[in-house]
Amino acid sequence: MELLDGKKLSSDLKDEIQAEVRHLTAAGHRKPHLVAILVGNNPASMTYVASKVKACNRVGFASTEMLYPDDITEAFLLRKIGSLNADPDVDGILVQLPLPAHISENKVLEAIAPERDVDGFHPVNIGRMVKGLPSTWPATPAGVLEMLIRYKIETVGKVAVIIGKSNIVGTPMRILLSGDHPGGNATTISCDIYTSKAGNLAHFTRQADILVVATGVPNLIRGDMVKEGATVVDVGINRIEDKSNTKGYKIVGDVAFDEVAPKCSYITPVPGGVGPMTIAMLLQNTLKLYKKQLGIDS
Ligand code: GUN
């Protein structure tokens, strides 16, 4: 069993991005600029946005954090996005999800110009991804693919089972694993809560050469649900109570790691697996949008 070390890989990717930014700024270009918008004070969202801003500093990007109380109106947020779309000094815009219930996620995500859509959540980017056209890929599934590629894990013709059908992870993950590009051309099976309710989850997970789990249910995947020699990618980030920890909680994934790891060829730890890769891919997306906006080839 080998750990898929997202922390190390993400650090390597950040070094590569930092070197490129140094090169570009030395040639007289401005820094890439990411704007992160956070509405409300969801503790997990606050942590994620803070990590994204910290990562921007690490690689030499400019970043702007826009924090708003959860009673702002949808119209206010749409106006903000409109002015950021028109700002030539902004390369990437992200609105941290989830949003408060009175603000339409779809309206907000569709208001971000596709060429500023660093999360790849705009229908234009999703449509282009489905068609295999150049587009911005959502950072978490893009990070999983990058991991598989860098660890030389074969995907072509392999059975990839994806558990979870969210717009952020599960659905784009299935599209990317089945698409015709490096890390793709797998035979994909998509499972969800109804697979579980029908009692069929283990039937599918046991077929997986590559199992990607993104449900938010701690310990969903047990040792007897995984095939010998599988690659297991745990996208879950769950806070569970832990009084022995000074924070009062600890982070666990969706996979019962101690049971599953001995059966695997490769497995991601939580924390230190997919999470850091998401951040690295967000930086990579920002850099790509920046280069496109400035007309820089590479
Ligand atoms: N909430 C959970 N994951 C994400 C993500 O990748 N991007 C944004 N904007 N919000 C999220």
Residues whose N, C-alpha, C, O or C-beta is under 5 A from the ligand:
A	BS01	GUN	L94 V95 Q96 L97 P98 D119 I168
